[in-house]
């Protein structure tokens, strides 16, 4: 539960200090993870009540939701292998989640896929097994469509 509160507090601060000022300027904002991550990791992964996680998300975000979310998907064991490999090359090793059992990662993945099923117009599932080039092209296509719809 403490983990969830810490993430929500950080999210609320990020909204207040970074996102809200950019929204007032009509800026384009890109985030690496947002409130869906808490639903997937703390709700589905840790087993904290989804209703509770969603309520804290609404408080922390003030109801702000992304226009577009990418779910970069692959089987849990593939993602875990990639993360461990990345950590070996990085000076900043973040391995707390990587130390979790594969069952945790499976629950998180199912949580993300459940969210994508609930919000298919916002959450675009991209299979990362097709390689970086294809992932980039697919993301770019969705971004271009959104920017055209928003008049950018």
Buried (B, 14 or more C-beta within 10 A) or exposed (E): EEEBEEBBEEBBEBBEEEBEEEEEEEEEEEEEEBBBBBBBBBBBBBEBEBEEBBEBBEEBBEEBEBEBBBBBBBBBEEBBEEBEEEBEEEEEEEEEEBEBEEEBBBBBBBBBBBBBEEBEEBBBBBBBEEEEEEBEEBBEEBBEEBEEEEEE
